[in-house]
Amino acid sequence: MPLPTARRRADAGIPEPRREAPMPIDRLTDDEIGILLTAAVHAPSMHNTQPWRFEVHGPVVDVLLDEERTLQFEDVSGRATHVGLGAAVFNIRVAAAMLGHETRIATHPDPARPEIKARVYLDRREAPVPDLSSLYGEVSQRHTYRGPLLDHPIHLTVRRELDEAACTEGTELHWLEPASVSGLEVLLRQTDAEDLYDEERRQERETWIGGDRSDEGIAERALGPQPVRQSFVRDLSAGFDSPNRSQAVYETAPAIVVLSTPDEDEDAWVRAGQAVQRVLLVATSYKLAASFLDQLLERPAPRSQVRGVIGGRWPQMVLRIGYPAQSNGHTGRRDWRDSFDRWF
């Protein structure tokens, strides 16, 4: 039996061929910067505040927190803001993969500049990077869907792919059993009622929700129909007059998933953002739609209850996911140049 190739080389004194590591590049082209940051700003963020800024120096893209676009009362800890920044980071990775760049990520890379939450390093441009590059077409298609879902179950194979997407980014998806979903229904009613009587939160939400908005916040056309009865959907216009919105009966047993991390800090939040965006892009490729049940995580008490449901890991996002029953308006995005500071 012939020896394996590597063994024959060694016996003959022939050194193994060297595998070259990806080489760094000197700088990104203007076109590359536009592609990368156009993808970045398509990321979801709470109330579509788009709380990011970007700096480019050489082959590096920094993702910074924009303090003027944070939610002081609805996101006191900054958790949801960091999740949004992580989603923007993931979209940069996807666009870079499409362009042929391998990427490496560092969170909080500069102690002297804590506003830099993540740094994306791009290596030499070669062929499109498998796996990530296949998601590029979904970046502009993904959007938060707030309408009713069809009563079609999600195939087990698709669920496994979504699980793998979360696992690849160091997180875990928990598909809640019907009994757990029923328990969350009570919790949802309580948190929604608290929101209605929280004047500071309502005023902050009014800054970003409703009306005719073109490039930030959530316009009325993207709110979805008003639920006829209590449903597993966050009605962001609750407490405001919305005479032009239609009404609809929502599904009674949606698929509810919780994305969790083993740790609880800013790095974990950014990682969760990358994971949830990967999950959402894979879901979009299967024509699934999702919306967020953030109200379950915005206050310590209900978040603690959700944590108990999933076995003690840290819940970072609660998703309602399924096949959409109707169309839903997209939320607008600011031009990437409005969030861009250029460095060389």
C-alpha positions in Angstrom: 0.0 0.0 0.0 1.5 3.4 -1.0 2.3 5.8 1.8 0.2 8.9 2.1 1.4 11.8 0.1 2.7 13.8 3.1 4.5 10.7 4.4 6.2 10.0 1.1 7.4 13.6 0.9 8.8 13.4 4.4 10.6 10.2 3.7 12.1 11.7 0.5 13.3 14.8 2.4 10.9 17.0 0.4 9.4 19.8 2.6 5.7 20.3 2.8 4.5 23.2 0.6 3.8 26.3 2.7 0.3 27.5 3.1 0.4 31.2 3.0 -1.8 33.1 5.5 -4.0 35.7 4.1 -2.0 38.9 3.5 -3.2 42.2 4.8 -4.0 45.0 2.3 -2.9 48.6 2.4 -6.3 50.2 2.1 -9.8 49.8 0.9 -11.0 51.3 -2.3 -13.8 53.8 -2.4 -16.1 51.3 -4.0 -15.3 48.7 -1.3 -16.0 51.2 1.4 -19.4 52.0 -0.2 -20.3 48.3 -0.5 -19.3 47.5 3.1 -21.1 50.4 4.7 -24.2 50.1 2.6 -24.5 46.6 3.9 -23.7 47.7 7.5 -26.6 50.2 7.6 -29.1 47.6 6.6 -28.7 46.0 10.1 -31.6 46.1 12.4 -31.6 48.3 15.5 -34.1 49.0 18.2 -36.7 51.5 16.8 -34.4 51.8 13.8 -32.3 54.4 15.6 -29.2 53.3 13.7 -26.8 54.0 16.6 -23.6 53.6 14.7 -20.7 55.5 13.1 -17.9 54.1 11.0 -14.3 54.9 10.6 -12.0 53.4 8.0 -8.2 53.4 8.3 -6.2 51.3 5.9 -7.8 47.8 5.7 -9.7 48.3 9.0 -13.3 49.3 9.6 -14.2 50.5 13.1 -17.8 50.4 14.3 -18.5 53.1 16.9 -21.4 53.9 19.2 -23.3 57.1 18.3 -24.4 58.4 21.7 -26.9 60.7 20.1 -28.9 57.7 18.8 -29.3 55.7 21.9 -32.5 55.1 23.9 -32.1 56.6 27.4 -35.3 55.1 28.9 -36.1 52.0 26.8 -32.5 50.7 26.7 -31.0 51.8 29.9 -28.2 49.3 30.0 -27.3 49.8 26.3 -27.8 46.1 25.6 -30.1 46.5 22.6 -27.8 49.2 21.2 -24.8 46.9 21.3 -26.8 44.1 19.7 -27.6 46.5 16.8 -23.9 47.4 16.5 -23.1 43.7 16.4 -25.6 43.2 13.6 -23.9 45.9 11.6 -20.6 44.2 12.1 -22.0 41.0 10.8 -23.3 42.7 7.6 -19.8 44.1 7.1 -18.4 40.6 7.4 -20.9 39.3 4.8 -20.2 42.1 2.3 -16.4 41.7 2.8 -16.8 37.9 2.1 -18.7 38.7 -1.1 -15.7 40.9 -2.1 -13.3 38.1 -1.3 -11.9 39.4 2.0 -11.4 37.2 5.0 -12.2 39.1 8.2 -11.2 39.1 11.8 -13.0 40.8 14.6 -11.8 42.5 17.8 -14.3 44.0 20.3 -13.3 47.1 22.3 -9.9 47.2 20.6 -8.8 50.6 21.9 -9.0 51.4 25.7 -8.3 55.0 24.9 -11.4 55.2 22.7 -14.2 53.2 24.4 -16.7 54.4 21.8 -15.1 51.9 19.3 -17.1 48.8 20.0 -15.8 46.5 17.3 -12.9 46.5 14.8 -13.1 44.6 11.5 -9.8 43.6 9.9 -9.9 42.8 6.2 -7.3 40.5 4.6 -6.1 40.4 1.0 -8.9 40.2 -1.6 -9.2 36.8 -3.2 -12.2 34.7 -4.3 -15.5 35.2 -2.5 -15.4 33.5 0.9 -17.8 30.5 1.1 -20.7 30.5 3.6 -20.7 34.2 4.5 -20.7 35.4 0.9 -23.8 33.3 0.1 -25.8 35.5 2.6 -25.0 38.8 0.8 -28.2 38.8 -1.3 -30.3 38.6 1.8 -28.8 41.7 3.5 -31.1 44.1 1.6 -34.0 41.7 1.6 -34.2 41.2 5.4 -36.6 43.4 7.2 -38.6 43.3 10.5 -42.1 41.9 9.8 -44.8 43.0 12.2 -47.8 41.4 10.5 -49.6 38.1 11.1 -47.9 34.8 10.3 -49.3 31.8 8.5 -50.0 28.6 10.4 -47.2 26.7 8.6 -44.7 24.9 10.7 -41.0 25.6 10.2 -39.4 22.4 8.9 -37.0 20.7 11.2 -34.1 21.0 8.7 -34.6 24.7 8.5 -34.7 25.0 12.3 -31.4 23.1 12.5 -29.8 25.5 10.0 -31.0 28.4 12.2 -29.6 26.7 15.3 -26.2 26.2 13.5 -26.2 29.9 12.4 -26.5 30.9 16.1 -24.0 28.3 17.3 -21.4 29.4 14.7 -21.4 32.9 16.3 -21.0 31.5 19.9 -24.6 31.7 20.9 -27.6 29.4 21.3 -31.2 29.4 20.0 -33.9 28.1 22.3 -37.2 27.1 20.6 -39.8 27.5 23.3 -42.3 24.7 24.0 -46.0 25.6 23.9 -46.2 25.6 27.8 -43.3 28.2 27.9 -44.9 30.3 25.2 -48.2 30.4 27.2 -46.2 31.6 30.2 -44.6 34.3 28.1 -48.1 35.5 27.0 -48.9 36.6 30.5 -45.5 38.3 30.8 -46.1 40.1 27.5 -49.4 41.5 28.7 -47.7 42.8 31.9 -44.8 44.5 30.1 -47.1 46.0 27.5 -49.3 47.4 30.2 -46.3 48.9 32.0 -45.2 50.6 28.8 -48.6 52.3 28.4 -48.2 54.0 31.8 -44.5 54.8 31.5 -44.6 58.4 30.3 -40.8 58.7 29.8 -40.7 55.6 27.6 -43.7 56.7 25.6 -42.3 60.1 24.9 -39.0 58.6 23.8 -40.8 56.1 21.5 -42.8 58.9 20.0 -39.5 60.4 18.8 -38.9 57.3 16.7 -42.2 55.7 16.0 -45.1 56.5 13.6 -45.8 59.2 11.0 -44.2 59.4 7.6 -40.5 58.7 8.1 -38.1 58.2 5.2 -34.6 57.2 6.6 -34.8 56.5 10.3 -37.2 55.4 13.0 -40.3 53.3 12.1 -42.8 54.9 9.8 -46.5 54.0 10.3 -46.5 52.0 7.0 -44.0 49.6 8.6 -45.8 49.1 11.9 -48.1 46.3 10.6 -51.8 46.1 11.3 -53.2 46.6 14.8 -53.9 43.3 16.5 -57.6 42.7 17.1 -56.7 40.9 20.3 -53.7 40.3 22.5 -51.0 38.7 20.3 -47.4 37.8 20.2 -46.3 40.9 18.5 -45.1 44.2 19.8 -47.5 47.0 18.8 -45.0 49.9 18.8 -47.8 52.4 18.3 -49.7 51.3 21.4 -50.8 54.4 23.3 -50.7 56.6 20.2 -53.5 57.4 17.8 -53.1 55.6 14.4 -56.4 56.0 12.5 -54.9 54.9 9.2 -53.7 51.5 10.2 -55.7 48.4 9.3 -56.6 45.7 11.8 -55.8 41.9 11.7 -56.2 38.7 13.7 -52.8 37.3 14.5 -51.7 33.7 14.8 -52.3 32.1 18.2 -49.2 29.8 18.3 -46.2 31.4 16.7 -42.7 30.0 16.9 -40.9 31.9 19.6 -37.1 31.6 19.9 -34.7 33.1 22.4 -31.1 33.8 21.4 -28.7 33.5 24.4 -25.1 33.9 25.4 -23.2 32.3 28.3 -21.8 35.6 29.4 -23.3 39.0 30.1 -21.2 42.0 29.1 -20.8 44.4 26.2 -18.7 41.9 24.3 -21.5 39.3 24.7 -24.0 41.8 23.4 -22.0 42.6 20.3 -21.5 38.8 19.7 -25.3 38.3 20.1 -25.9 41.0 17.5 -23.7 39.2 15.0 -25.5 35.9 15.8 -29.0 37.3 15.5 -28.2 38.9 12.2 -26.7 35.6 10.9 -29.9 33.8 12.0 -32.1 36.5 10.4 -30.2 36.3 7.1 -30.5 32.5 7.0 -34.2 32.8 7.8 -34.7 35.3 5.0 -33.1 32.9 2.6 -36.0 30.5 3.4 -38.6 33.2 3.1 -39.2 33.3 6.8 -39.9 36.6 8.5 -39.2 37.7 12.1 -40.0 40.5 14.6 -38.6 41.2 18.0 -40.3 41.0 21.4 -37.8 43.3 23.0 -40.2 44.3 25.8 -39.5 41.0 27.5 -35.8 41.9 28.0 -35.9 45.7 28.6 -36.6 45.5 32.3 -34.7 43.3 34.8 -37.6 41.4 36.3 -39.2 40.0 33.1 -35.7 39.4 31.6 -34.9 37.3 34.7 -38.0 35.3 34.1 -37.1 34.6 30.5 -33.6 33.6 31.7 -35.2 31.1 34.0 -37.2 29.6 31.1 -34.0 28.9 29.1 -32.0 27.4 31.9 -29.9 30.3 33.2 -28.2 31.5 30.1 -28.4 35.2 29.3 -31.3 36.0 26.9 -30.2 38.7 24.4 -33.1 38.6 21.9 -36.6 37.1 21.7 -37.8 36.5 18.1 -41.2 35.7 16.8 -40.6 33.8 13.5 -42.6 32.2 10.7 -44.0 32.7 7.2 -45.6 36.1 6.6 -49.2 36.2 5.7 -49.0 39.6 4.0 -46.5 42.2 2.9 -45.0 44.7 5.3 -43.4 48.1 4.6 -39.6 48.3 5.0 -38.1 50.9 7.3 -35.8 53.4 5.7 -32.1 53.8 6.3 -29.8 56.8 6.3 -27.2 57.0 3.6 -24.0 55.3 4.8 -22.1 58.6 4.2 -24.1 60.2 7.0 -22.4 57.8 9.5 -19.0 57.8 8.0 -15.7 59.3 9.2 -12.8 58.6 6.9 -9.3 57.9 8.1 -6.2 56.7 6.4 
